[in-house]
Structure formats: structure tokens, C-alpha cells
């Protein structure tokens, strides 16, 4: 099945297969659907929990290694 020609300014009109646009629509659905919203919400919660877990782990290691009172300034090279 063919679609009507698409004419661009200054070029000739070309017919294109409908299957070409259907495959593009399928690829678009993969990245643009309702699950992306759920994924974004899940990732924001996961990132928040991971950062808090990492801070706790870092503080436990500081306590175990006895480096709690070290000054973490970096010197410029």
C-alpha cells in the first residue's frame, strides 16, 4: 500500500510505503507510552532511596575506619 506523495519545498514529490510509517509508529510507541511515566516515578524513588542508603553506608565505613573527623578538602594541582 502506498501513501500520497509528500512534497517538500524545492524538491519533487515521492510516494512512500505505508509500512515505513507503521514501523516508525511502532518505534515511537516503545519510547512514548504510559509505562515511561511509571518508570520515571520508579526511578525517582529508587534514586532517592539509593542516595540515602549510600550516605548511611558511607557513614558506617567512616565510623569503622575511624576517619570521621578528617577534613575532606581537595588541593588544587
C-alpha positions in Angstrom: 0.0 0.0 0.0 1.3 3.4 -0.9 0.7 6.8 0.7 0.0 10.0 -1.0 3.2 11.9 -2.1 4.9 14.1 0.3 6.2 17.2 -1.4 8.9 19.3 0.1 9.7 22.8 -1.0 12.0 22.8 -3.9 12.0 19.0 -4.4 9.9 16.5 -6.3 7.1 14.6 -4.8 7.7 11.0 -3.8 5.4 8.2 -2.9 6.2 6.2 0.2 5.1 2.8 1.6 2.7 2.8 4.4 4.7 0.1 6.2 7.6 2.6 6.5 5.4 4.8 8.7 3.9 1.9 10.6 7.4 0.8 11.7 8.2 4.3 12.8 5.0 4.4 14.8 5.9 1.1 16.5 9.4 2.5 17.4 7.7 5.7 18.7 5.4 3.7 20.9 8.3 1.9 22.6 9.7 5.2 23.9 6.5 7.2 24.3 3.8 5.3 26.2 2.2 5.3 29.7 4.9 3.0 31.1 7.5 5.7 30.7 5.7 7.7 33.3 5.6 4.8 35.7 9.3 4.1 35.0 10.2 7.8 35.7 8.3 7.7 39.1 10.0 4.3 40.0 13.5 5.7 39.1 13.0 8.8 41.2 12.0 6.8 44.2 14.8 4.3 43.6 17.4 7.1 43.2 16.2 8.8 46.4 16.4 5.5 48.4 19.8 4.7 46.9 21.3 8.0 47.8 20.1 7.7 51.3 21.4 4.1 51.6 24.8 5.2 50.2 25.1 8.0 52.8 24.3 5.6 55.5 26.9 3.1 54.2 29.5 5.9 53.8 28.9 7.0 57.4 29.2 3.4 58.7 32.5 3.0 56.8 33.8 6.3 58.2 33.0 5.1 61.7 34.6 1.7 61.2 37.8 3.2 59.6 37.9 6.0 62.2 38.1 8.8 59.7 35.1 10.8 60.9 37.0 13.9 61.7 39.1 14.1 58.5 38.8 17.3 56.6 37.8 16.4 53.0 39.2 19.4 51.2 41.0 18.8 48.0 44.1 20.7 47.0 44.3 22.2 43.5 47.1 20.8 41.4 
